[in-house]
Amino acid sequence: MQAAEIPNLVFAGTSVAQGNGRAVVIHTGMITKFDKIARLTQNVEENVSPLQREFNHLPRQITIFALCIGVVFFILDVLFVHNPLAETFIFSLGMVVAFILEGLLPTVTRALAMAVQRMSKRNALAKKLSSVESLGSTSVICTDKTDTLTRNEMTVEYLWTLNHEYQVSGTGYAPKGEITVDGAVHHAADDAVLRELVTGGALCSNAHLHESEPDHDVRDDHMPS
């Protein structure tokens, strides 16, 4: 039987919301499932983007091509032009250097930076320049609901019934907000359907929210453990 199939097994990192109980510890430290997941995240290798893979091969190809051109010009100069070897070598070396694309890296960096600037104007933040190029090959984007994982906050913004769509204002754990329909404020006491809807939502949870002291942050004081 797998560990996840055992009904009375509590994993490390599990939060107890209510009540108390007894448990027997069978694994500690890096042997627990929780720490195994943490170890896996630390061993994740960073994959290079398609553009980075191309740049790993392009300089090598250019170098080989430039050396071949330099050798060919050196041989042709020695066999047909009969210049001194020093001048022939300098001429061939100049041909090799001429094939080196010195402005390639700044040009690509500038192009990616301009793409990041255009994305920032559309409220998209790119942490790495290489990620801009990778977006062109992206097929799946995994994301979390805003503030659910990052700040441990999930706020109701809309309520729907068969007849109306209600908009809910307020942010985070602050006990302030209004329910409106087309800009008009609605109260659950005056709307039977809305009262049943919010009553059902309240009965689904046994959490309690209390307004904190003025000098404390509501979100920090009442963060679920």
Z-matrix of the N, CA and C atoms (Angstrom, degrees):
N
C 1 1.465
C 2 1.522 1 109.41
N 3 1.336 2 116.10 1 134.07
C 4 1.448 3 121.09 2 178.12
C 5 1.526 4 110.34 3 -71.27
N 6 1.350 5 114.66 4 155.42
C 7 1.471 6 119.26 5 -178.45
C 8 1.521 7 111.39 6 -61.61
N 9 1.343 8 117.37 7 -35.96
C 10 1.465 9 120.33 8 -178.90
C 11 1.524 10 112.32 9 -69.23
N 12 1.349 11 118.60 10 -16.29
C 13 1.451 12 122.10 11 -177.72
C 14 1.525 13 112.48 12 -90.82
N 15 1.332 14 117.72 13 -8.14
C 16 1.458 15 121.02 14 179.18
C 17 1.527 16 108.86 15 -77.68
N 18 1.327 17 120.14 16 119.90
C 19 1.473 18 121.40 17 -171.51
C 20 1.523 19 114.31 18 -70.40
N 21 1.329 20 118.96 19 -28.08
C 22 1.470 21 120.21 20 -174.65
C 23 1.529 22 111.84 21 -108.27
N 24 1.332 23 117.37 22 27.70
C 25 1.467 24 121.64 23 -179.86
C 26 1.521 25 109.39 24 -99.18
N 27 1.327 26 116.28 25 129.44
C 28 1.463 27 122.42 26 178.87
C 29 1.522 28 108.26 27 -110.43
N 30 1.297 29 116.53 28 124.90
C 31 1.459 30 121.35 29 -178.50
C 32 1.523 31 110.67 30 -85.69
N 33 1.335 32 115.73 31 154.10
C 34 1.461 33 121.20 32 175.85
C 35 1.518 34 109.69 33 -62.11
N 36 1.321 35 116.72 34 140.69
C 37 1.451 36 121.69 35 -177.56
C 38 1.511 37 114.19 36 90.71
N 39 1.345 38 117.70 37 -1.92
C 40 1.459 39 120.97 38 178.83
C 41 1.523 40 110.16 39 -74.82
N 42 1.317 41 117.63 40 134.98
C 43 1.461 42 122.51 41 -179.98
C 44 1.526 43 109.81 42 -96.77
N 45 1.321 44 116.66 43 136.69
C 46 1.456 45 122.66 44 176.85
C 47 1.519 46 107.85 45 -96.10
N 48 1.326 47 117.23 46 117.59
C 49 1.455 48 121.33 47 -177.15
C 50 1.522 49 112.38 48 -86.55
N 51 1.349 50 117.56 49 -31.66
C 52 1.451 51 119.36 50 -175.88
C 53 1.526 52 109.06 51 -159.21
N 54 1.328 53 116.89 52 147.15
C 55 1.463 54 122.08 53 176.18
C 56 1.519 55 112.17 54 86.01
N 57 1.306 56 116.17 55 -172.52
C 58 1.463 57 121.78 56 179.53
C 59 1.520 58 109.06 57 -146.65
N 60 1.306 59 116.69 58 168.36
C 61 1.454 60 120.88 59 -178.29
C 62 1.514 61 110.72 60 -172.49
N 63 1.334 62 116.13 61 178.78
C 64 1.452 63 122.59 62 178.86
C 65 1.519 64 109.53 63 -120.39
N 66 1.319 65 114.83 64 148.02
C 67 1.461 66 119.98 65 -178.68
C 68 1.516 67 109.52 66 -145.16
N 69 1.307 68 116.54 67 153.29
C 70 1.457 69 123.60 68 176.43
C 71 1.524 70 107.85 69 -106.46
N 72 1.327 71 117.66 70 124.01
C 73 1.455 72 122.46 71 -178.82
C 74 1.525 73 108.83 72 -79.20
N 75 1.332 74 116.35 73 123.55
C 76 1.470 75 120.41 74 -179.97
C 77 1.527 76 111.86 75 -111.42
N 78 1.328 77 118.12 76 -19.44
C 79 1.466 78 121.49 77 177.55
C 80 1.519 79 108.75 78 -142.76
N 81 1.317 80 116.45 79 145.11
C 82 1.463 81 121.76 80 177.63
C 83 1.527 82 108.93 81 -136.91
N 84 1.337 83 114.79 82 165.44
C 85 1.463 84 120.19 83 174.33
C 86 1.510 85 113.06 84 63.55
N 87 1.327 86 116.02 85 -138.62
C 88 1.454 87 122.23 86 -176.72
C 89 1.514 88 113.22 87 -76.24
N 90 1.327 89 117.93 88 -0.36
C 91 1.467 90 120.45 89 178.40
C 92 1.526 91 110.82 90 -84.72
N 93 1.319 92 117.95 91 -19.76
C 94 1.459 93 120.65 92 -178.26
C 95 1.531 94 110.43 93 -70.63
N 96 1.323 95 115.53 94 158.79
C 97 1.461 96 120.67 95 178.62
C 98 1.524 97 111.39 96 -63.84
N 99 1.319 98 116.15 97 -35.23
C 100 1.454 99 121.06 98 -178.99
C 101 1.525 100 110.85 99 -62.18
N 102 1.327 101 117.04 100 -44.91
C 103 1.461 102 120.54 101 -179.14
C 104 1.518 103 111.88 102 -76.18
N 105 1.316 104 117.51 103 -25.73
C 106 1.466 105 119.03 104 174.66
C 107 1.519 106 110.65 105 -65.47
N 108 1.333 107 116.25 106 -38.84
C 109 1.460 108 119.98 107 176.37
C 110 1.527 109 110.41 108 -64.57
N 111 1.332 110 116.50 109 -41.53
C 112 1.469 111 120.18 110 178.65
C 113 1.524 112 110.89 111 -62.82
N 114 1.335 113 116.88 112 -38.03
C 115 1.468 114 120.11 113 179.15
C 116 1.525 115 111.06 114 -68.59
N 117 1.323 116 117.26 115 -34.83
C 118 1.458 117 120.03 116 178.41
C 119 1.529 118 111.26 117 -66.78
N 120 1.331 119 116.39 118 -38.80
C 121 1.462 120 118.84 119 179.18
C 122 1.522 121 112.17 120 -67.51
N 123 1.337 122 117.50 121 -27.86
C 124 1.456 123 120.56 122 179.01
C 125 1.518 124 112.28 123 -77.08
N 126 1.325 125 116.81 124 -21.03
C 127 1.463 126 120.59 125 -177.34
C 128 1.525 127 112.91 126 -98.72
N 129 1.316 128 116.79 127 10.85
C 130 1.460 129 119.99 128 179.92
C 131 1.527 130 109.34 129 -71.73
N 132 1.315 131 116.67 130 126.55
C 133 1.449 132 121.79 131 179.41
C 134 1.524 133 110.28 132 -88.20
N 135 1.303 134 115.39 133 141.31
C 136 1.462 135 120.74 134 -179.81
C 137 1.524 136 109.33 135 -82.53
N 138 1.317 137 116.06 136 119.88
C 139 1.458 138 121.03 137 -179.72
C 140 1.521 139 109.82 138 -83.62
N 141 1.324 140 115.07 139 141.94
C 142 1.456 141 119.87 140 178.58
C 143 1.523 142 108.96 141 -81.52
N 144 1.306 143 115.45 142 151.39
C 145 1.460 144 121.06 143 -179.60
C 146 1.531 145 109.80 144 -78.61
N 147 1.334 146 117.57 145 164.30
C 148 1.478 147 119.28 146 176.76
C 149 1.523 148 113.07 147 -56.38
N 150 1.324 149 117.21 148 -37.66
C 151 1.469 150 119.87 149 178.96
C 152 1.521 151 111.01 150 -66.31
N 153 1.328 152 117.61 151 -39.88
C 154 1.455 153 120.75 152 178.24
C 155 1.524 154 111.44 153 -64.97
N 156 1.337 155 116.61 154 -37.34
C 157 1.463 156 119.39 155 177.09
C 158 1.530 157 111.14 156 -64.30
N 159 1.335 158 115.87 157 -38.88
C 160 1.462 159 118.81 158 178.16
C 161 1.525 160 110.95 159 -66.23
N 162 1.327 161 116.67 160 -38.73
C 163 1.460 162 119.72 161 -179.67
C 164 1.526 163 111.92 162 -70.43
N 165 1.321 164 117.57 163 -22.90
C 166 1.463 165 119.58 164 175.56
C 167 1.525 166 111.58 165 -70.92
N 168 1.327 167 117.58 166 -28.01
C 169 1.463 168 121.47 167 -178.93
C 170 1.529 169 112.23 168 -95.69
N 171 1.332 170 117.23 169 -33.37
C 172 1.458 171 120.34 170 -174.69
C 173 1.532 172 113.63 171 -61.35
N 174 1.340 173 121.26 172 -48.43
C 175 1.469 174 119.60 173 179.19
C 176 1.529 175 112.91 174 -59.36
N 177 1.322 176 116.72 175 -37.03
C 178 1.456 177 119.52 176 178.82
C 179 1.520 178 111.19 177 -65.02
N 180 1.328 179 116.50 178 -42.40
C 181 1.462 180 119.95 179 179.45
C 182 1.529 181 111.32 180 -66.32
N 183 1.334 182 116.33 181 -41.46
C 184 1.465 183 120.08 182 179.19
C 185 1.525 184 110.53 183 -64.62
N 186 1.330 185 117.55 184 -40.20
C 187 1.464 186 121.18 185 -179.76
C 188 1.522 187 111.24 186 -63.38
N 189 1.319 188 116.01 187 -45.32
C 190 1.472 189 119.43 188 179.25
C 191 1.523 190 110.60 189 -62.94
N 192 1.341 191 116.49 190 -43.27
C 193 1.468 192 120.57 191 179.66
C 194 1.524 193 111.09 192 -63.55
N 195 1.339 194 117.28 193 -43.30
C 196 1.465 195 120.69 194 -179.24
C 197 1.527 196 111.09 195 -65.54
N 198 1.326 197 118.49 196 -40.63
C 199 1.465 198 120.92 197 177.94
C 200 1.526 199 111.17 198 -64.01
N 201 1.322 200 116.33 199 -40.14
C 202 1.471 201 119.71 200 178.38
C 203 1.528 202 110.79 201 -63.37
N 204 1.335 203 117.12 202 -42.81
C 205 1.459 204 120.64 203 177.57
C 206 1.524 205 110.82 204 -62.39
N 207 1.336 206 117.32 205 -42.55
C 208 1.457 207 120.27 206 178.94
C 209 1.519 208 112.37 207 -62.79
N 210 1.327 209 117.52 208 -41.17
C 211 1.465 210 121.04 209 178.88
C 212 1.525 211 110.75 210 -66.05
N 213 1.330 212 117.13 211 -40.58
C 214 1.469 213 120.52 212 179.70
C 215 1.530 214 110.60 213 -63.38
N 216 1.334 215 117.29 214 -45.65
C 217 1.460 216 120.13 215 179.55
C 218 1.520 217 111.05 216 -66.49
N 219 1.303 218 118.12 217 -33.82
C 220 1.471 219 120.92 218 178.07
C 221 1.530 220 110.44 219 -65.32
N 222 1.325 221 116.32 220 -44.40
C 223 1.471 222 120.23 221 -179.80
C 224 1.529 223 110.50 222 -66.97
N 225 1.343 224 117.45 223 -44.07
C 226 1.462 225 120.04 224 179.52
C 227 1.517 226 112.04 225 -62.84
N 228 1.337 227 116.71 226 -38.46
C 229 1.471 228 120.21 227 179.02
C 230 1.518 229 111.01 228 -66.50
N 231 1.332 230 116.61 229 -40.83
C 232 1.472 231 119.85 230 -179.76
C 233 1.529 232 111.02 231 -68.00
N 234 1.333 233 117.84 232 -39.49
C 235 1.464 234 121.03 233 -174.29
C 236 1.521 235 113.37 234 -81.03
N 237 1.341 236 118.31 235 -34.06
C 238 1.454 237 119.72 236 -171.98
C 239 1.532 238 113.83 237 -114.77
N 240 1.320 239 118.05 238 -38.36
C 241 1.469 240 120.01 239 -176.35
C 242 1.518 241 111.41 240 -87.63
N 243 1.309 242 117.37 241 -34.79
C 244 1.477 243 124.30 242 177.76
C 245 1.527 244 111.97 243 64.35
N 246 1.323 245 117.17 244 38.38
C 247 1.461 246 120.47 245 172.41
C 248 1.521 247 109.67 246 -74.32
N 249 1.351 248 117.61 247 162.00
C 250 1.471 249 119.18 248 174.88
C 251 1.525 250 110.43 249 -58.84
N 252 1.341 251 115.19 250 151.44
C 253 1.466 252 119.31 251 -176.47
C 254 1.518 253 112.19 252 -61.68
N 255 1.320 254 116.50 253 -34.49
C 256 1.467 255 118.87 254 -179.85
C 257 1.517 256 110.94 255 -63.96
N 258 1.360 257 115.47 256 -46.16
C 259 1.457 258 118.59 257 179.32
C 260 1.532 259 111.05 258 -67.23
N 261 1.321 260 116.37 259 -37.24
C 262 1.464 261 120.01 260 178.35
C 263 1.521 262 111.26 261 -63.54
N 264 1.337 263 115.96 262 -41.38
C 265 1.463 264 119.85 263 179.97
C 266 1.524 265 111.13 264 -66.04
N 267 1.334 266 116.09 265 -42.37
C 268 1.466 267 119.37 266 -179.74
C 269 1.526 268 110.35 267 -65.20
N 270 1.334 269 116.82 268 -40.57
C 271 1.463 270 120.26 269 178.54
C 272 1.532 271 110.91 270 -63.16
N 273 1.341 272 116.75 271 -44.90
C 274 1.472 273 120.21 272 179.43
C 275 1.515 274 111.05 273 -64.95
N 276 1.345 275 116.20 274 -39.29
C 277 1.464 276 119.27 275 178.40
C 278 1.528 277 111.07 276 -64.52
N 279 1.334 278 116.54 277 -36.82
C 280 1.456 279 119.62 278 176.86
C 281 1.519 280 112.12 279 -64.84
N 282 1.336 281 117.12 280 -36.20
C 283 1.458 282 119.96 281 176.82
C 284 1.528 283 111.00 282 -65.14
N 285 1.350 284 116.52 283 -39.28
C 286 1.468 285 119.85 284 178.36
C 287 1.522 286 110.75 285 -63.84
N 288 1.336 287 116.22 286 -45.32
C 289 1.462 288 120.23 287 -179.01
C 290 1.524 289 111.09 288 -65.57
N 291 1.330 290 116.93 289 -33.36
C 292 1.464 291 120.56 290 -178.41
C 293 1.512 292 112.60 291 -64.35
N 294 1.331 293 117.23 292 -26.35
C 295 1.458 294 121.05 293 -179.01
C 296 1.528 295 112.66 294 -84.88
N 297 1.317 296 117.89 295 -7.80
C 298 1.457 297 120.76 296 179.35
C 299 1.531 298 108.92 297 -76.79
N 300 1.336 299 116.66 298 122.73
C 301 1.462 300 121.83 299 -178.25
C 302 1.525 301 109.56 300 -84.16
N 303 1.334 302 116.04 301 84.96
C 304 1.456 303 120.22 302 -176.86
C 305 1.532 304 112.21 303 -70.16
N 306 1.300 305 116.70 304 -28.58
C 307 1.461 306 119.07 305 -177.65
C 308 1.514 307 114.12 306 -91.66
N 309 1.339 308 118.19 307 4.37
C 310 1.462 309 119.94 308 -177.08
C 311 1.526 310 111.86 309 -67.09
N 312 1.325 311 116.81 310 -48.59
C 313 1.468 312 119.86 311 -177.41
C 314 1.530 313 112.46 312 -64.59
N 315 1.342 314 119.39 313 -46.78
C 316 1.478 315 117.60 314 175.94
C 317 1.521 316 113.37 315 -60.91
N 318 1.342 317 117.15 316 -35.00
C 319 1.464 318 119.86 317 -179.89
C 320 1.522 319 111.39 318 -65.75
N 321 1.338 320 116.62 319 -44.95
C 322 1.462 321 120.31 320 179.22
C 323 1.528 322 110.75 321 -65.57
N 324 1.333 323 116.53 322 -41.98
C 325 1.466 324 120.41 323 179.04
C 326 1.529 325 111.11 324 -61.93
N 327 1.327 326 116.02 325 -40.40
C 328 1.470 327 119.84 326 178.92
C 329 1.529 328 110.45 327 -65.48
N 330 1.339 329 116.53 328 -40.88
C 331 1.462 330 119.75 329 179.99
C 332 1.529 331 111.27 330 -63.26
N 333 1.333 332 117.06 331 -43.13
C 334 1.459 333 120.31 332 178.86
C 335 1.528 334 111.19 333 -67.31
N 336 1.334 335 116.66 334 -38.42
C 337 1.468 336 119.96 335 179.01
C 338 1.525 337 110.99 336 -64.21
N 339 1.342 338 117.08 337 -38.47
C 340 1.463 339 119.99 338 177.43
C 341 1.525 340 110.80 339 -66.67
N 342 1.349 341 116.01 340 -34.95
C 343 1.467 342 118.73 341 176.85
C 344 1.522 343 111.06 342 -66.27
N 345 1.334 344 117.39 343 -40.01
C 346 1.466 345 121.20 344 176.85
C 347 1.529 346 110.43 345 -62.69
N 348 1.326 347 116.40 346 -39.41
C 349 1.462 348 120.08 347 179.24
C 350 1.529 349 111.20 348 -64.68
N 351 1.323 350 116.90 349 -40.55
C 352 1.468 351 120.26 350 178.07
C 353 1.522 352 110.90 351 -67.23
N 354 1.339 353 117.42 352 -37.06
C 355 1.461 354 120.15 353 178.21
C 356 1.519 355 111.21 354 -67.98
N 357 1.336 356 116.85 355 -37.03
C 358 1.468 357 119.57 356 179.88
C 359 1.519 358 111.60 357 -64.06
N 360 1.327 359 117.49 358 -30.49
C 361 1.463 360 120.00 359 177.41
C 362 1.519 361 111.26 360 -69.53
N 363 1.325 362 116.81 361 -18.99
C 364 1.464 363 121.58 362 177.38
C 365 1.530 364 111.33 363 -103.81
N 366 1.331 365 116.05 364 21.57
C 367 1.472 366 123.11 365 176.33
C 368 1.520 367 112.41 366 64.38
N 369 1.319 368 117.52 367 31.26
C 370 1.471 369 122.21 368 174.91
C 371 1.517 370 108.24 369 -113.66
N 372 1.344 371 116.40 370 122.77
C 373 1.458 372 122.11 371 -176.53
C 374 1.521 373 109.25 372 -103.86
N 375 1.325 374 117.40 373 123.51
C 376 1.468 375 123.60 374 178.14
C 377 1.523 376 108.74 375 -106.38
N 378 1.332 377 116.21 376 122.57
C 379 1.455 378 120.68 377 -178.09
C 380 1.520 379 111.73 378 -76.84
N 381 1.327 380 117.35 379 -35.84
C 382 1.454 381 121.68 380 -178.79
C 383 1.522 382 109.37 381 -125.69
N 384 1.334 383 115.81 382 147.18
C 385 1.451 384 119.84 383 177.96
C 386 1.521 385 111.58 384 -65.04
N 387 1.335 386 116.82 385 -35.30
C 388 1.459 387 119.99 386 -178.37
C 389 1.519 388 111.94 387 -65.79
N 390 1.344 389 117.54 388 -25.81
C 391 1.458 390 120.00 389 179.97
C 392 1.524 391 111.75 390 -68.33
N 393 1.339 392 117.30 391 -24.99
C 394 1.457 393 120.29 392 178.29
C 395 1.519 394 109.96 393 -64.08
N 396 1.338 395 116.40 394 -44.39
C 397 1.457 396 120.19 395 178.91
C 398 1.518 397 111.32 396 -69.32
N 399 1.347 398 117.13 397 -34.02
C 400 1.462 399 120.41 398 -179.02
C 401 1.513 400 112.45 399 -67.25
N 402 1.337 401 117.73 400 -24.56
C 403 1.456 402 120.34 401 -179.60
C 404 1.531 403 111.41 402 -62.21
N 405 1.326 404 116.80 403 -25.56
C 406 1.446 405 119.50 404 178.10
C 407 1.514 406 113.49 405 -69.66
N 408 1.343 407 117.11 406 -18.82
C 409 1.466 408 121.45 407 179.34
C 410 1.519 409 111.82 408 -110.36
N 411 1.336 410 117.77 409 11.46
C 412 1.456 411 121.33 410 -176.42
C 413 1.523 412 110.35 411 -80.82
N 414 1.322 413 115.93 412 132.43
C 415 1.466 414 121.05 413 176.50
C 416 1.524 415 111.85 414 -116.57
N 417 1.348 416 118.12 415 -24.11
C 418 1.461 417 121.99 416 -179.81
C 419 1.519 418 108.75 417 -133.87
N 420 1.329 419 117.60 418 132.08
C 421 1.463 420 123.57 419 176.32
C 422 1.519 421 108.10 420 -119.73
N 423 1.327 422 117.14 421 121.14
C 424 1.469 423 122.98 422 178.05
C 425 1.521 424 108.33 423 -102.27
N 426 1.310 425 117.75 424 127.19
C 427 1.451 426 121.87 425 -178.44
C 428 1.516 427 109.32 426 -146.74
N 429 1.312 428 116.84 427 165.52
C 430 1.460 429 121.97 428 178.62
C 431 1.528 430 108.66 429 -111.95
N 432 1.318 431 115.25 430 160.13
C 433 1.454 432 119.43 431 176.32
C 434 1.522 433 109.64 432 -63.89
N 435 1.311 434 116.61 433 142.48
C 436 1.456 435 121.58 434 -174.43
C 437 1.528 436 111.53 435 -55.17
N 438 1.341 437 115.46 436 125.34
C 439 1.469 438 124.35 437 175.48
C 440 1.526 439 113.78 438 72.51
N 441 1.330 440 119.70 439 -1.88
C 442 1.466 441 119.43 440 179.75
C 443 1.520 442 110.70 441 -71.17
N 444 1.340 443 116.88 442 -48.06
C 445 1.457 444 120.72 443 179.28
C 446 1.517 445 111.98 444 -96.45
N 447 1.328 446 117.63 445 -35.79
C 448 1.454 447 120.02 446 -175.85
C 449 1.523 448 112.79 447 -70.41
N 450 1.348 449 117.80 448 -37.48
C 451 1.462 450 121.13 449 -177.84
C 452 1.528 451 112.85 450 -126.07
N 453 1.318 452 117.19 451 3.96
C 454 1.464 453 121.83 452 -179.72
C 455 1.530 454 110.90 453 60.11
N 456 1.329 455 115.72 454 38.61
C 457 1.454 456 121.27 455 178.70
C 458 1.528 457 109.41 456 -128.28
N 459 1.320 458 115.98 457 133.34
C 460 1.462 459 121.09 458 173.72
C 461 1.524 460 106.93 459 -135.74
N 462 1.324 461 116.51 460 112.35
C 463 1.456 462 122.09 461 -172.21
C 464 1.521 463 110.32 462 -109.97
N 465 1.323 464 116.32 463 135.71
C 466 1.466 465 121.68 464 175.51
C 467 1.524 466 108.74 465 -73.48
N 468 1.323 467 117.16 466 129.03
C 469 1.458 468 121.84 467 179.10
C 470 1.522 469 112.32 468 -115.08
N 471 1.333 470 117.23 469 -26.04
C 472 1.464 471 119.87 470 -178.76
C 473 1.532 472 109.92 471 -139.29
N 474 1.325 473 115.72 472 147.07
C 475 1.463 474 123.21 473 173.03
C 476 1.528 475 107.52 474 -128.07
N 477 1.323 476 116.10 475 138.15
C 478 1.455 477 119.87 476 -178.04
C 479 1.521 478 110.92 477 -123.65
N 480 1.296 479 115.52 478 137.66
C 481 1.463 480 123.07 479 169.85
C 482 1.527 481 107.42 480 -126.71
N 483 1.324 482 116.21 481 -178.14
C 484 1.469 483 119.34 482 179.90
C 485 1.519 484 111.93 483 -67.52
N 486 1.328 485 117.42 484 -23.00
C 487 1.455 486 120.27 485 -173.99
C 488 1.522 487 114.71 486 -110.98
N 489 1.333 488 117.37 487 -25.58
C 490 1.461 489 119.22 488 -172.30
C 491 1.534 490 110.45 489 -139.02
N 492 1.316 491 112.80 490 160.07
C 493 1.459 492 121.82 491 170.00
C 494 1.519 493 107.07 492 -118.68
N 495 1.318 494 117.09 493 117.71
C 496 1.455 495 122.73 494 -176.59
C 497 1.526 496 109.16 495 -100.19
N 498 1.306 497 115.52 496 137.10
C 499 1.459 498 121.21 497 175.50
C 500 1.520 499 109.45 498 -105.58
N 501 1.332 500 115.87 499 131.46
C 502 1.466 501 121.97 500 -175.69
C 503 1.520 502 108.50 501 -111.21
N 504 1.308 503 116.85 502 127.57
C 505 1.469 504 122.11 503 177.19
C 506 1.526 505 109.65 504 -98.56
N 507 1.338 506 115.93 505 169.68
C 508 1.456 507 121.13 506 -177.88
C 509 1.514 508 110.77 507 111.91
N 510 1.336 509 116.40 508 154.79
C 511 1.455 510 122.32 509 -178.80
C 512 1.524 511 109.96 510 -134.95
N 513 1.340 512 115.06 511 149.50
C 514 1.460 513 120.92 512 172.53
C 515 1.510 514 113.53 513 57.77
N 516 1.333 515 114.66 514 -143.39
C 517 1.460 516 121.58 515 -177.53
C 518 1.524 517 112.59 516 -95.36
N 519 1.328 518 117.51 517 5.38
C 520 1.468 519 119.28 518 179.81
C 521 1.529 520 109.26 519 -69.16
N 522 1.342 521 118.15 520 125.85
C 523 1.484 522 121.19 521 -177.48
C 524 1.524 523 111.73 522 -78.95
N 525 1.319 524 116.49 523 55.02
C 526 1.450 525 121.52 524 -179.33
C 527 1.520 526 108.33 525 -136.42
N 528 1.314 527 116.22 526 134.97
C 529 1.451 528 119.96 527 179.00
C 530 1.519 529 110.87 528 164.79
N 531 1.318 530 115.47 529 168.79
C 532 1.455 531 121.59 530 -179.04
C 533 1.519 532 110.07 531 -136.06
N 534 1.323 533 115.97 532 154.39
C 535 1.459 534 122.79 533 174.50
C 536 1.522 535 107.35 534 -108.37
N 537 1.313 536 116.66 535 120.76
C 538 1.456 537 120.86 536 -174.72
C 539 1.525 538 110.72 537 -126.76
N 540 1.332 539 115.22 538 154.30
C 541 1.464 540 123.38 539 173.28
C 542 1.519 541 107.03 540 -132.04
N 543 1.328 542 115.37 541 113.36
C 544 1.465 543 121.09 542 -177.53
C 545 1.518 544 111.50 543 56.81
N 546 1.328 545 116.62 544 37.57
C 547 1.457 546 121.49 545 178.27
C 548 1.508 547 115.06 546 87.30
N 549 1.335 548 119.13 547 -12.43
C 550 1.466 549 122.19 548 179.97
C 551 1.519 550 109.84 549 -93.15
N 552 1.325 551 116.21 550 134.21
C 553 1.461 552 121.64 551 -178.21
C 554 1.523 553 110.22 552 -75.17
N 555 1.337 554 115.89 553 133.46
C 556 1.458 555 121.70 554 177.91
C 557 1.518 556 108.93 555 -118.20
N 558 1.321 557 115.21 556 140.52
C 559 1.454 558 121.50 557 176.66
C 560 1.524 559 109.02 558 -112.70
N 561 1.328 560 115.06 559 141.72
C 562 1.460 561 119.25 560 -178.22
C 563 1.527 562 111.57 561 -61.98
N 564 1.324 563 117.93 562 -29.53
C 565 1.461 564 120.41 563 -178.84
C 566 1.528 565 111.99 564 -68.05
N 567 1.339 566 116.84 565 -23.94
C 568 1.466 567 120.76 566 -177.59
C 569 1.521 568 112.81 567 -101.15
N 570 1.331 569 117.72 568 -2.86
C 571 1.466 570 121.41 569 -177.26
C 572 1.526 571 107.69 570 -130.09
N 573 1.342 572 116.60 571 108.92
C 574 1.468 573 120.45 572 -175.33
C 575 1.525 574 112.06 573 -63.01
N 576 1.328 575 116.87 574 -40.81
C 577 1.469 576 119.76 575 -179.02
C 578 1.524 577 110.40 576 -67.50
N 579 1.313 578 116.22 577 -43.95
C 580 1.461 579 119.76 578 178.56
C 581 1.518 580 110.53 579 -63.97
N 582 1.347 581 117.32 580 -37.72
C 583 1.464 582 120.30 581 179.46
C 584 1.522 583 111.01 582 -63.39
N 585 1.326 584 117.81 583 -41.35
C 586 1.456 585 120.02 584 178.33
C 587 1.526 586 111.42 585 -67.04
N 588 1.336 587 116.22 586 -35.65
C 589 1.456 588 119.82 587 -179.24
C 590 1.527 589 111.59 588 -66.36
N 591 1.322 590 117.49 589 -49.24
C 592 1.466 591 120.16 590 -178.88
C 593 1.527 592 111.05 591 -71.61
N 594 1.325 593 117.57 592 -29.31
C 595 1.466 594 119.75 593 176.14
C 596 1.524 595 110.60 594 -65.70
N 597 1.333 596 116.65 595 -42.52
C 598 1.459 597 119.87 596 176.74
C 599 1.512 598 112.29 597 -62.43
N 600 1.339 599 116.47 598 -39.10
C 601 1.462 600 119.33 599 177.42
C 602 1.516 601 112.25 600 -66.90
N 603 1.331 602 117.23 601 -37.50
C 604 1.458 603 120.68 602 179.45
C 605 1.524 604 111.95 603 -68.89
N 606 1.340 605 117.35 604 -36.38
C 607 1.464 606 120.58 605 -179.39
C 608 1.526 607 112.85 606 -72.29
N 609 1.321 608 116.88 607 -15.78
C 610 1.472 609 120.21 608 179.21
C 611 1.523 610 112.61 609 -77.21
N 612 1.312 611 118.18 610 -9.71
C 613 1.466 612 120.79 611 -175.84
C 614 1.521 613 109.11 612 -139.92
N 615 1.334 614 114.82 613 148.84
C 616 1.461 615 120.12 614 176.31
C 617 1.526 616 111.58 615 -107.39
N 618 1.344 617 116.83 616 18.99
C 619 1.460 618 120.86 617 179.99
C 620 1.520 619 110.52 618 -75.77
N 621 1.319 620 115.27 619 152.98
C 622 1.460 621 121.80 620 178.83
C 623 1.519 622 108.82 621 -127.10
N 624 1.310 623 116.42 622 139.32
C 625 1.455 624 121.39 623 -179.53
C 626 1.515 625 108.77 624 -121.26
N 627 1.325 626 115.93 625 125.74
C 628 1.455 627 121.59 626 -179.70
C 629 1.522 628 108.58 627 -125.01
N 630 1.303 629 115.58 628 139.71
C 631 1.457 630 119.99 629 178.66
C 632 1.520 631 109.64 630 -69.35
N 633 1.325 632 116.09 631 132.18
C 634 1.467 633 120.75 632 -175.08
C 635 1.526 634 110.37 633 -83.79
N 636 1.323 635 113.54 634 179.56
C 637 1.459 636 119.90 635 177.80
C 638 1.527 637 109.34 636 -68.23
N 639 1.324 638 118.17 637 154.26
C 640 1.473 639 120.43 638 -178.51
C 641 1.519 640 113.45 639 -59.79
N 642 1.353 641 117.70 640 -29.22
C 643 1.466 642 120.65 641 -176.78
C 644 1.509 643 112.88 642 -86.95
N 645 1.354 644 119.09 643 2.66
C 646 1.454 645 121.81 644 -177.54
C 647 1.521 646 109.67 645 -120.56
N 648 1.324 647 113.00 646 153.38
C 649 1.465 648 119.06 647 177.81
C 650 1.510 649 108.89 648 -81.36
N 651 1.326 650 117.00 649 129.23
C 652 1.460 651 121.01 650 -178.65
C 653 1.514 652 110.73 651 -61.28
N 654 1.319 653 116.62 652 -40.22
C 655 1.447 654 120.31 653 -176.57
C 656 1.524 655 111.08 654 -65.06
N 657 1.346 656 117.59 655 -40.65
C 658 1.468 657 120.88 656 -178.59
C 659 1.516 658 111.63 657 -72.85
N 660 1.349 659 117.46 658 -36.43
C 661 1.451 660 119.78 659 -175.19
C 662 1.522 661 112.24 660 -72.31
N 663 1.320 662 117.27 661 -29.32
C 664 1.453 663 119.89 662 -172.86
C 665 1.517 664 112.30 663 -120.74
N 666 1.329 665 116.38 664 27.96
C 667 1.454 666 119.87 665 176.69
C 668 1.523 667 109.32 666 -68.57
N 669 1.342 668 118.85 667 128.96
C 670 1.465 669 120.34 668 178.95
C 671 1.513 670 111.20 669 -61.20
N 672 1.313 671 116.44 670 140.08
C 673 1.459 672 120.15 671 -178.81
C 674 1.506 673 109.98 672 -87.31
